[in-house]
């Protein structure tokens, strides 16, 4: 009994922070690779490779496959989590939204998830959580306002990030409610395949589908497929399944400062005093929302 409990605590302690760090690099990888491919085309290639890798892995390992109902639920999660969330973020970054700003907006996911859980799961929000909701919105507003005033980004890009925020929040609740018993590897393969089926027609209709196969693009694609699509998404599914999703959500407030440091070092993205105060407020707000659950 003690050995099992100790291993669970080790998994929660190591996997959740590792997931957050890896997830933060997704915004960097997007900005690094987007100069060489249009966003939907980039994602379609990524999802095709990730889905193929997971299918082959499942076949070689002799792993189980979801039932028809489980596959349907996994497909819906894939459309929300990968096509909706990542599609919005990639298009937003491609039209000028900074990586750290997109990370800040979608890191409000724990706040929106807690708010939506009032209706979906019948959970109540405490006064501390309501206060955290207000601080998070105010902090994000300061950052967004400063960037828009400086001409960095557009209302359309911000709107796409907000769409991504809604998509990942709904996907998290849906995954928790309907996908707990589905096979992990094969289920994630179905998620990517469903996202690919949605994004491919859009990429063919809206983009030229031209890719410049530079070393930078190949590195970004490989990182996003192997480290993000297989590593980080796999960690997310494991943590949600083992009822430690609260640990992941409580660490989501580390994503904006983590991504901001990476963006500053790699791309020279900077923040003024108002935006820095906004990041602090947003971090405090998310921490307040998640504190009762942690």
C-alpha positions in Angstrom: 0.0 0.0 0.0 2.7 2.5 1.0 4.8 1.6 -2.1 1.8 2.3 -4.4 1.0 5.6 -2.7 4.6 6.7 -2.9 4.9 6.0 -6.6 1.6 7.9 -7.2 3.0 10.9 -5.3 6.2 10.7 -7.4 4.2 10.6 -10.6 2.1 13.6 -9.6 5.2 15.6 -8.4 7.3 14.9 -11.5 4.7 14.5 -14.3 2.7 17.7 -13.7 5.5 20.2 -13.7 7.1 18.4 -16.6 3.8 18.7 -18.5 3.6 22.4 -17.9 7.2 23.0 -19.1 6.7 20.9 -22.2 3.3 22.6 -22.9 4.9 26.0 -22.7 7.4 25.1 -25.4 4.4 24.5 -27.8 4.0 28.2 -28.2 7.7 28.6 -28.9 7.6 25.8 -31.4 4.7 27.3 -33.2 6.4 30.7 -33.6 9.6 29.0 -34.6 8.1 26.9 -37.4 5.3 29.2 -38.7 7.6 31.3 -41.0 8.0 28.2 -43.1 4.5 26.9 -43.3 0.9 28.2 -43.0 -0.7 27.4 -39.7 -3.4 24.9 -40.7 -1.1 23.2 -43.1 1.6 23.0 -40.4 -0.9 21.4 -38.0 -2.3 19.0 -40.6 1.2 17.6 -41.1 1.8 17.5 -37.4 -1.5 15.6 -36.7 -0.9 13.1 -39.5 2.5 12.2 -38.2 1.4 12.0 -34.6 -1.6 9.9 -35.4 0.4 7.5 -37.6 3.1 7.2 -34.9 0.5 6.3 -32.2 -1.3 3.8 -34.5 1.9 2.0 -35.2 2.9 2.1 -31.5 -0.5 0.6 -30.6 -0.2 -2.2 -33.2 3.4 -3.1 -32.3 2.5 -3.1 -28.6 -0.7 -5.1 -29.1 -2.6 -2.4 -27.2 -6.4 -2.3 -26.9 -8.6 -0.1 -29.2 -11.6 1.9 -28.1 -15.1 0.8 -28.5 -17.4 2.6 -31.0 -18.8 4.9 -28.3 -15.4 5.5 -26.8 -14.0 6.4 -30.2 -16.8 8.9 -30.8 -16.0 10.6 -27.5 -12.3 10.7 -28.3 -13.0 12.2 -31.7 -15.0 15.0 -30.1 -12.2 15.7 -27.6 -9.7 15.7 -30.5 -11.7 18.3 -32.5 -11.9 20.5 -29.4 -8.4 20.0 -27.9 -6.4 19.8 -31.1 -8.3 21.4 -34.0 -10.0 24.1 -31.9 -7.4 24.9 -29.3 -4.2 24.5 -31.4 -5.8 25.8 -34.6 -6.8 29.1 -32.9 -3.3 29.5 -31.3 -1.4 28.8 -34.5 -3.5 31.1 -36.6 -3.3 33.8 -34.0 0.5 33.6 -33.7 0.8 33.5 -37.5 -1.0 36.9 -37.8 1.1 38.7 -35.2 0.0 37.7 -31.7 3.1 37.1 -29.5 3.8 33.6 -28.2 3.7 34.8 -24.5 0.4 36.7 -25.0 -1.3 33.7 -26.5 0.1 31.6 -23.7 -1.3 34.0 -21.1 -4.8 34.0 -22.6 -5.1 30.2 -22.9 -3.6 29.8 -19.4 -6.8 31.2 -18.1 -8.1 27.7 -18.8 -8.4 26.7 -15.1 -10.5 29.8 -14.4 -12.9 29.2 -17.3 -13.0 25.4 -16.5 -13.9 26.1 -12.9 -16.6 28.6 -14.1 -18.1 26.1 -16.6 -17.9 23.2 -14.1 -20.7 25.0 -12.2 -23.1 23.8 -14.9 -21.4 20.7 -16.3 -20.3 19.0 -13.0 -22.5 20.9 -10.5 -19.5 22.4 -8.7 -19.7 25.6 -6.7 -17.3 28.5 -6.9 -16.2 30.0 -3.6 -15.7 33.7 -3.0 -12.0 33.3 -3.3 -12.5 31.7 -6.7 -14.8 34.5 -7.9 -12.1 37.0 -6.7 -9.5 35.0 -8.6 -11.7 35.1 -11.7 -11.8 38.9 -11.5 -8.1 39.2 -11.0 -7.3 36.9 -13.9 -9.5 38.8 -16.3 -8.1 42.1 -15.2 -4.5 40.8 -15.5 -5.1 39.4 -19.0 -6.8 42.7 -20.0 -3.8 44.8 -19.0 -1.4 42.6 -21.1 -3.8 42.5 -24.1 -4.4 46.3 -23.9 -0.7 47.1 -23.8 0.1 44.9 -26.8 -2.8 46.1 -28.9 -1.9 49.7 -28.1 1.6 49.0 -29.3 0.3 47.5 -32.5 1.4 44.0 -31.6 -1.4 41.8 -32.6 -5.0 42.5 -33.6 -8.5 42.0 -32.2 -9.0 39.0 -34.6 -5.9 37.3 -33.1 -7.1 37.9 -29.6 -10.5 36.5 -30.6 -8.8 33.4 -31.9 -6.9 32.9 -28.6 -10.2 33.3 -26.7 -11.7 30.6 -29.0 -8.8 28.4 -28.1 -9.3 29.1 -24.4 -13.0 28.0 -24.7 -12.0 24.9 -26.7 -9.4 23.5 -24.3 -11.7 24.2 -21.3 -14.6 22.3 -22.8 -12.3 19.6 -23.9 -10.9 19.1 -20.4 -14.4 18.8 -18.9 -15.6 16.5 -21.7 -12.4 14.3 -21.4 -12.9 14.0 -17.6 -16.6 13.1 -17.9 -16.7 10.7 -20.9 -13.2 9.4 -21.7 -11.8 8.1 -18.4 -11.9 4.4 -19.5 -10.7 4.7 -23.1 -7.3 3.2 -24.1 -4.7 5.9 -23.9 -2.5 5.4 -27.0 -5.2 4.4 -29.4 -7.6 7.0 -28.0 -5.1 9.8 -28.5 -4.5 8.5 -32.1 -8.2 8.9 -32.8 -8.1 12.4 -31.3 -5.4 13.5 -33.7 -7.1 11.7 -36.7 -10.3 13.6 -36.0 -8.5 16.9 -35.7 -6.7 16.1 -39.0 -10.1 15.4 -40.7 -11.4 18.8 -39.6 -8.3 20.9 -40.4 -7.3 19.3 -43.7 -10.3 20.6 -45.8 -9.8 24.0 -44.2 -6.1 24.0 -45.1 -6.9 23.0 -48.6 -9.5 25.7 -49.0 -7.9 28.6 -47.2 -4.1 28.1 -47.7 -1.6 27.5 -50.4 -0.2 24.4 -48.5 3.4 25.4 -49.4 6.0 24.3 -46.9 9.7 25.4 -46.9 11.5 22.4 -45.6 14.3 24.2 -43.7 16.3 22.8 -40.8 14.4 25.1 -38.5 11.0 23.9 -39.7 12.0 20.2 -39.5 13.2 20.8 -35.9 10.0 22.6 -34.9 7.8 19.9 -36.5 9.8 17.1 -34.9 9.6 18.8 -31.5 5.9 19.5 -31.7 5.1 15.9 -32.9 7.4 14.0 -30.5 7.6 16.2 -27.4 4.3 17.9 -27.6 1.8 15.6 -29.4 3.2 12.4 -27.9 4.9 13.5 -24.7 2.9 16.4 -23.3 -0.5 15.3 -24.5 0.2 11.8 -23.2 1.1 13.2 -19.8 -2.1 15.3 -19.8 -4.3 12.2 -20.5 -2.5 10.2 -17.8 -2.9 12.9 -15.2 -6.5 13.4 -15.9 -7.2 9.7 -15.8 -5.5 9.3 -12.5 -7.5 12.1 -10.9 -4.5 14.3 -10.6 -5.7 16.8 -13.2 -6.1 19.3 -10.4 -2.3 19.3 -10.0 -1.9 20.1 -13.7 -4.5 22.9 -13.6 -3.0 24.4 -10.4 0.4 24.6 -12.3 -1.1 26.2 -15.4 -0.4 29.6 -13.9 3.3 28.9 -14.5 2.8 28.8 -18.2 2.7 32.6 -18.9 5.9 33.5 -17.1 7.7 30.3 -18.4 6.7 31.1 -22.0 7.5 34.8 -21.5 11.1 33.9 -20.4 11.5 31.6 -23.4 10.0 34.2 -25.8 12.3 36.9 -24.5 15.4 34.8 -24.8 14.6 33.4 -28.3 12.5 36.1 -30.0 13.2 39.3 -28.0 9.5 39.7 -26.9 9.3 42.2 -24.0 6.7 43.5 -21.6 6.1 47.0 -20.2 5.3 47.7 -16.6 1.5 47.4 -17.2 1.8 44.1 -18.9 4.2 42.7 -16.2 1.7 43.7 -13.6 -1.0 42.0 -15.7 0.9 38.8 -15.7 1.3 38.9 -12.0 -2.4 39.6 -11.5 -3.3 36.7 -13.9 -1.0 34.3 -12.1 -2.5 35.2 -8.7 -6.0 34.9 -10.1 -5.4 31.4 -11.5 -3.7 30.4 -8.2 -6.7 31.7 -6.2 -9.2 29.8 -8.4 -7.3 26.5 -8.1 -6.4 26.8 -4.4 -9.6 25.2 -3.1 -9.1 22.2 -5.4 -5.4 21.8 -4.7 
